[in-house]
Amino acid sequence: MNVLDNLHKTYPKTKYILESASGRWISPTQPRRWLVQILRDSISKLEPIRIHGFRHTHASLLFESGLTLKQVQHRLGHEDLKTTMNTYVHITETAKDEIGTKFSKYIDF
């Protein structure tokens, strides 16, 4: 089922994809403005990320958590598993560290 169909079933009165609590339209650029402000205000000076980058992060963390590629593909709504695997799922530092640990256990060092 289409993601927007599910959204409209959950929130049938919503007229806009981005809507305020009072039902008013929010510009599609507003989330980016919020993110830029958060990055500017952050004490730790977070590295810049684009809004769409959160989709990649979400996909990578889903896979790292133990979900299969098929489950991540379903969650992201991709028709082709190659899109999920080659574009969205990235190897995290934790996953990189795990490679040596798992291989070491496998060969019993």
N, CA, C and O of each residue as an XYZ file, in Angstrom:
436
protein
N       0.839     -1.184      0.000
C       0.000      0.000      0.000
C       0.883      1.246      0.000
O       1.965      1.256      0.586
N       0.428      2.243     -0.633
C       1.151      3.506     -0.743
C       1.281      4.174      0.629
O       0.332      4.187      1.413
N       2.451      4.722      0.908
C       2.711      5.396      2.187
C       1.718      6.529      2.422
O       1.223      6.700      3.536
N       1.426      7.300      1.382
C       0.480      8.413      1.537
C      -0.932      7.914      1.824
O      -1.679      8.566      2.554
N      -1.308      6.761      1.255
C      -2.619      6.183      1.566
C      -2.713      5.872      3.053
O      -3.724      6.162      3.692
N      -1.648      5.275      3.603
C      -1.623      4.977      5.039
C      -1.678      6.252      5.867
O      -2.363      6.306      6.888
N      -0.960      7.270      5.430
C      -0.957      8.550      6.134
C      -2.356      9.149      6.174
O      -2.801      9.639      7.212
N      -3.045      9.106      5.040
C      -4.391      9.682      4.982
C      -5.405      8.871      5.784
O      -6.394      9.426      6.263
N      -5.178      7.577      5.938
C      -6.058      6.776      6.793
C      -5.843      7.140      8.258
O      -6.787      7.190      9.047
N      -4.585      7.394      8.604
C      -4.257      7.749      9.984
C      -4.685      9.176     10.314
O      -5.206      9.445     11.397
N      -4.459     10.083      9.372
C      -4.780     11.496      9.562
C      -5.691     11.967      8.427
O      -5.258     12.729      7.563
N      -6.950     11.519      8.421
C      -7.824     11.814      7.279
C      -8.126     13.296      7.063
O      -8.464     13.679      5.943
N      -8.017     14.138      8.081
C      -8.361     15.552      7.922
C      -7.194     16.381      7.395
O      -7.351     17.570      7.118
N      -6.040     15.767      7.259
C      -4.856     16.484      6.810
C      -4.968     16.833      5.334
O      -5.207     15.965      4.494
N      -4.792     18.108      5.030
C      -4.829     18.555      3.642
C      -3.436     18.643      3.050
O      -3.272     18.591      1.831
N      -2.431     18.776      3.903
C      -1.071     19.007      3.439
C      -0.137     17.932      3.973
O      -0.420     17.304      4.993
N       0.976     17.723      3.282
C       1.991     16.797      3.782
C       2.641     17.390      5.026
O       2.863     16.684      6.010
N       2.946     18.677      4.986
C       3.489     19.384      6.140
C       2.417     20.336      6.655
O       2.052     21.307      5.992
N       1.927     20.037      7.841
C       0.818     20.814      8.398
C       1.096     21.111      9.864
O       1.586     20.249     10.594
N       0.788     22.318     10.292
C       0.983     22.693     11.695
C      -0.096     22.035     12.547
O      -1.056     21.468     12.025
N       0.073     22.118     13.859
C      -0.914     21.542     14.777
C      -2.283     22.177     14.590
O      -3.305     21.545     14.858
N      -2.307     23.422     14.133
C      -3.585     24.111     13.923
C      -4.167     23.844     12.533
O      -5.217     24.385     12.186
N      -3.484     23.008     11.734
C      -4.005     22.666     10.413
C      -3.572     23.593      9.294
O      -4.076     23.497      8.176
N      -2.646     24.485      9.586
C      -2.166     25.419      8.560
C      -1.004     24.799      7.791
O      -0.286     23.936      8.296
N      -0.844     25.261      6.574
C       0.208     24.786      5.684
C       1.580     25.193      6.192
O       1.771     26.322      6.644
N       2.537     24.271      6.119
C       3.932     24.567      6.444
C       4.724     24.412      5.157
O       4.580     23.416      4.448
N       5.540     25.374      4.864
C       6.361     25.342      3.655
C       7.253     24.101      3.645
O       7.790     23.725      4.687
N       7.417     23.464      2.493
C       8.311     22.303      2.410
C       9.763     22.633      2.776
O      10.545     21.729      3.073
N      10.122     23.898      2.756
C      11.488     24.284      3.131
C      11.645     24.482      4.642
O      12.764     24.636      5.131
N      10.549     24.478      5.373
C      10.613     24.735      6.816
C      11.439     23.695      7.583
O      12.243     24.089      8.427
N      11.285     22.393      7.334
C      12.131     21.440      8.071
C      13.624     21.712      7.883
O      14.409     21.553      8.818
N      14.007     22.116      6.693
C      15.416     22.459      6.441
C      15.828     23.659      7.291
O      16.924     23.674      7.851
N      14.957     24.665      7.390
C      15.263     25.841      8.222
C      15.409     25.443      9.690
O      16.304     25.925     10.385
N      14.521     24.559     10.155
C      14.624     24.087     11.538
C      15.960     23.384     11.757
O      16.642     23.619     12.754
N      16.323     22.522     10.817
C      17.570     21.779     10.937
C      18.777     22.714     10.940
O      19.681     22.545     11.758
N      18.807     23.682     10.056
C      19.914     24.647     10.001
C      20.029     25.380     11.335
O      21.135     25.586     11.834
N      18.904     25.772     11.910
C      18.919     26.466     13.200
C      19.454     25.557     14.309
O      20.232     25.999     15.154
N      19.042     24.307     14.304
C      19.539     23.347     15.301
C      21.049     23.191     15.166
O      21.769     23.190     16.165
N      21.528     23.061     13.932
C      22.966     22.915     13.702
C      23.729     24.157     14.153
O      24.814     24.046     14.723
N      23.170     25.332     13.901
C      23.812     26.589     14.329
C      23.865     26.697     15.849
O      24.859     27.150     16.417
N      22.783     26.276     16.498
C      22.671     26.424     17.945
C      23.365     25.315     18.733
O      23.539     25.440     19.945
N      23.758     24.246     18.072
C      24.294     23.096     18.801
C      25.613     23.448     19.477
O      26.493     24.076     18.888
N      25.720     23.028     20.714
C      26.925     23.276     21.499
C      28.091     22.482     20.922
O      29.216     22.976     20.850
N      27.812     21.250     20.513
C      28.878     20.372     20.025
C      29.220     20.602     18.561
O      30.073     19.910     18.006
N      28.562     21.567     17.933
C      28.796     21.863     16.517
C      28.675     20.590     15.674
O      29.655     20.065     15.146
N      27.459     20.131     15.575
C      27.157     18.936     14.792
C      27.571     19.117     13.341
O      27.566     20.229     12.813
N      27.928     18.012     12.710
C      28.273     18.068     11.289
C      27.010     18.321     10.484
O      25.950     17.785     10.808
N      27.112     19.128      9.444
C      25.926     19.415      8.623
C      25.363     18.150      7.980
O      26.108     17.261      7.570
N      24.055     18.088      7.901
C      23.357     16.983      7.247
C      22.146     17.579      6.537
O      21.550     18.543      7.017
N      21.796     17.017      5.423
C      20.580     17.443      4.730
C      19.418     16.631      5.287
O      19.617     15.538      5.815
N      18.225     17.157      5.172
C      17.035     16.461      5.668
C      16.980     15.039      5.109
O      16.702     14.094      5.848
N      17.241     14.881      3.814
C      17.172     13.555      3.195
C      18.221     12.602      3.774
O      18.057     11.383      3.711
N      19.285     13.151      4.333
C      20.310     12.322      4.962
C      19.762     11.490      6.108
O      20.281     10.411      6.394
N      18.723     11.977      6.764
C      18.106     11.214      7.847
C      17.472      9.928      7.325
O      17.400      8.937      8.051
N      17.018      9.935      6.088
C      16.451      8.724      5.481
C      17.553      7.668      5.313
O      17.331      6.485      5.571
N      18.732      8.103      4.882
C      19.860      7.186      4.743
C      20.280      6.654      6.120
O      20.524      5.458      6.279
N      20.361      7.544      7.105
C      20.724      7.136      8.461
C      19.718      6.135      9.000
O      20.097      5.117      9.581
N      18.440      6.421      8.809
C      17.379      5.527      9.270
C      17.543      4.146      8.641
O      17.462      3.133      9.337
N      17.771      4.100      7.336
C      17.933      2.821      6.635
C      19.131      2.045      7.184
O      19.037      0.843      7.433
N      20.241      2.730      7.368
C      21.453      2.069      7.860
C      21.258      1.526      9.270
O      21.692      0.415      9.574
N      20.612      2.301     10.125
C      20.385      1.857     11.502
C      19.369      0.724     11.570
O      19.490     -0.164     12.414
N      18.369      0.742     10.691
C      17.426     -0.381     10.629
C      18.169     -1.671     10.308
O      17.956     -2.697     10.953
N      19.035     -1.612      9.313
C      19.795     -2.795      8.917
C      20.745     -3.217     10.034
O      20.859     -4.404     10.339
N      21.424     -2.252     10.640
C      22.350     -2.558     11.731
C      21.628     -3.191     12.918
O      22.209     -4.000     13.643
N      20.364     -2.822     13.115
C      19.601     -3.359     14.247
C      19.230     -4.828     14.067
O      18.748     -5.474     14.997
N      19.457     -5.348     12.866
C      19.172     -6.765     12.641
C      18.062     -7.039     11.649
O      17.792     -8.196     11.328
N      17.412     -5.992     11.157
C      16.374     -6.215     10.153
C      17.014     -6.694      8.853
O      18.161     -6.360      8.556
N      16.273     -7.469      8.092
C      16.778     -7.931      6.803
C      16.684     -6.799      5.791
O      15.979     -5.813      6.007
N      17.399     -6.952      4.692
C      17.310     -5.950      3.625
C      15.885     -5.845      3.100
O      15.425     -4.754      2.764
N      15.183     -6.974      3.027
C      13.792     -6.955      2.559
C      12.918     -6.128      3.500
O      12.049     -5.386      3.043
N      13.137     -6.247      4.796
C      12.362     -5.465      5.761
C      12.667     -3.973      5.621
O      11.759     -3.144      5.676
N      13.928     -3.639      5.441
C      14.310     -2.235      5.266
C      13.719     -1.707      3.962
O      13.223     -0.582      3.917
N      13.769     -2.511      2.905
C      13.172     -2.129      1.619
C      11.690     -1.814      1.802
O      11.192     -0.810      1.292
N      10.998     -2.670      2.524
C       9.563     -2.462      2.770
C       9.328     -1.175      3.552
O       8.443     -0.387      3.219
N      10.120     -0.973      4.582
C       9.980      0.224      5.421
C      10.166      1.512      4.611
O       9.446      2.490      4.810
N      11.143      1.500      3.696
C      11.427      2.690      2.901
C      10.499      2.828      1.700
O      10.442      3.883      1.069
N       9.773      1.756      1.387
C       8.829      1.816      0.274
C       9.475      1.697     -1.093
O       8.929      2.171     -2.088
N      10.639      1.063     -1.141
C      11.327      0.902     -2.423
C      10.771     -0.292     -3.187
O      10.483     -1.340     -2.609
N      10.630     -0.118     -4.469
C      10.184     -1.209     -5.327
C      11.332     -2.184     -5.588
O      11.122     -3.394     -5.674
N      12.534     -1.652     -5.714
C      13.699     -2.452     -6.078
C      14.664     -2.553     -4.897
O      15.085     -1.537     -4.343
N      15.008     -3.775     -4.519
C      15.927     -4.000     -3.408
C      17.294     -3.363     -3.666
O      17.976     -2.956     -2.726
N      17.691     -3.275     -4.930
C      18.985     -2.669     -5.267
C      19.044     -1.209     -4.812
O      20.094     -0.739     -4.376
N      17.933     -0.498     -4.910
C      17.894      0.903     -4.460
C      18.184      0.975     -2.973
O      18.980      1.801     -2.526
N      17.537      0.107     -2.208
C      17.747      0.078     -0.765
C      19.199     -0.258     -0.448
O      19.853      0.426      0.341
N      19.686     -1.309     -1.070
C      21.007     -1.835     -0.758
C      22.134     -0.919     -1.240
O      23.081     -0.666     -0.496
N      22.044     -0.430     -2.453
C      23.160      0.313     -3.040
C      23.119      1.817     -2.800
O      24.139      2.492     -2.934
N      21.963      2.343     -2.450
C      21.836      3.788     -2.272
C      21.606      4.187     -0.819
O      22.169      5.181     -0.361
N      20.799      3.441     -0.094
C      20.368      3.887      1.229
C      21.076      3.245      2.410
O      21.297      3.913      3.420
N      21.436      1.977      2.317
C      22.065      1.313      3.454
C      23.576      1.483      3.352
O      24.206      1.035      2.395
N      24.141      2.140      4.360
C      25.579      2.379      4.421
C      26.144      1.608      5.612
O      25.438      1.370      6.592
N      27.388      1.227      5.528
C      28.001      0.514      6.640
C      28.411      1.535      7.708
O      29.125      2.497      7.425
N      27.951      1.309      8.918
C      28.236      2.225     10.025
C      29.573      1.852     10.671
O      30.125      0.785     10.401
N      30.082      2.732     11.517
C      31.331      2.443     12.234
C      31.173      1.199     13.097
O      32.088      0.380     13.182
N      30.012      1.054     13.737
C      29.747     -0.127     14.559
C      29.805     -1.386     13.708
O      30.399     -2.386     14.111
N      29.191     -1.336     12.534
C      29.193     -2.496     11.641
C      30.608     -2.804     11.155
O      30.972     -3.972     11.013
N      31.406     -1.770     10.898
C      32.800     -1.988     10.474
C      33.582     -2.691     11.579
O      34.333     -3.631     11.319
N      33.399     -2.225     12.816
C      34.092     -2.832     13.954
C      33.673     -4.285     14.143
O      34.475     -5.129     14.543
N      32.429     -4.559     13.857
C      31.872     -5.899     14.035
C      32.487     -6.912     13.064
O      32.530     -8.105     13.365
N      32.957     -6.455     11.918
C      33.530     -7.360     10.915
C      34.695     -8.145     11.511
O      34.732     -9.372     11.429
N      35.637     -7.433     12.105
C      36.801     -8.092     12.695
C      36.427     -9.002     13.845
O      36.950    -10.110     13.962
N      35.529     -8.544     14.689
C      35.099     -9.330     15.841
C      34.445    -10.633     15.398
O      34.785    -11.705     15.900
N      33.521    -10.542     14.470
C      32.818    -11.745     14.003
C      33.774    -12.712     13.307
O      33.708    -13.922     13.527
N      34.663    -12.176     12.466
C      35.595    -13.048     11.760
C      36.555    -13.708     12.740
O      36.877    -14.889     12.607
N      37.002    -12.948     13.710
C      37.914    -13.476     14.718
C      37.259    -14.619     15.498
O      37.898    -15.637     15.762
N      36.002    -14.453     15.861
C      35.268    -15.514     16.564
C      35.090    -16.730     15.659
O      35.166    -17.872     16.113
N      34.854    -16.471     14.388
C      34.625    -17.556     13.434
C      35.869    -18.434     13.284
O      35.771    -19.661     13.255
N      37.041    -17.795     13.188
C      38.255    -18.592     13.024
C      38.906    -18.912     14.374
O      39.967    -19.533     14.428
N      38.261    -18.484     15.458
C      38.636    -18.828     16.831
C      40.034    -18.369     17.214
O      40.845    -19.170     17.681
N      40.322    -17.089     17.021
C      41.604    -16.522     17.457
C      41.517    -16.117     18.891
O      42.492    -15.617     19.452
